[in-house]
Amino acid sequence: MIQFSGVVKRFRRHQVLQQIDLLIERGQRVALVGSNGAGKTTLIRCLLGEYNYEGLITIDGMEPRKHRQAVLSRVGFVPQLPPPLRMPVGQLIRFAASLCNADPARMQGVADQLGFDAQRFRHQPFVKLSGGQKQKLLIAIALGRDSELLVMDEPAANLDPDARHSMFRLLAEKQDKAAMLISSHRLDEVASLVNRVVEMDQGRIVLDDEVVDSVDMASRLAVNVRMTQPEGAFAKALSQWGFSESGDACHWTGTIAGPDRLRFLGMLSRYAAILGALEMSEPDASPEKVDVA
């Protein structure tokens, strides 16, 4: 579906992309990872036809620079940095829907699922929304339409846990119908969403490997956490995940999205010295208990 052949991109004398060869088929969910400056965003912008480049890029046989309108009509895109648009929310949704013959009400419905009331903010300029609100609206515009390719650059960076779960569920509905390219500088942010990892470094692809594809993106996990002693910073971190105290200040319960388990465990690792026990279970499954005291 997506073919990169010998793609090179230079900015003056600096070569940012160096002979990129990559094939992505429909149904593949690709994590594009690498440190800042590795070339991920430049590769995405070339794919979207924003940059001139050497080599060849095609999406279903069409070149993004030559067939830009036709290509973009097939692509749902979530940028890393929200554009500084002064257009009101309602007008922006109608405009975005008109570009791809989509239903604005469907985009509003997706925004509602993500926790953003687009109708309430319909007269608010996009640029005046909070970072999380902007992210939710951009995701709603990308997912609230029929697309054969989803390109997302750090899509969940400003999302709260509930919104992340809603986004994972929406992605699960599209996983067999579209190709997905999800860029992040941290693999733990996207590992459970993908079935293939492509790592970039200094403008080159240094790793291209398939990964285990066994996580249900729509799943949730029930979690119990017990501390060995009360700790304010740990309690604050858990409350930001929507957890609440259960009986005493050392015992916390909550739920997390299945694809967020690695990210959640990464957060817990910062407090390993006071983590007494951890219990995680999927619905209708026996809890998996880890005693770490």
Summary of the structure (lengths in Angstrom):
residues: 293
radius of gyration: 20.6
end to end distance: 50.2
largest distance: 62.9
contacts: 910
relative contact order: 0.14
helix: 32%
strand: 31%
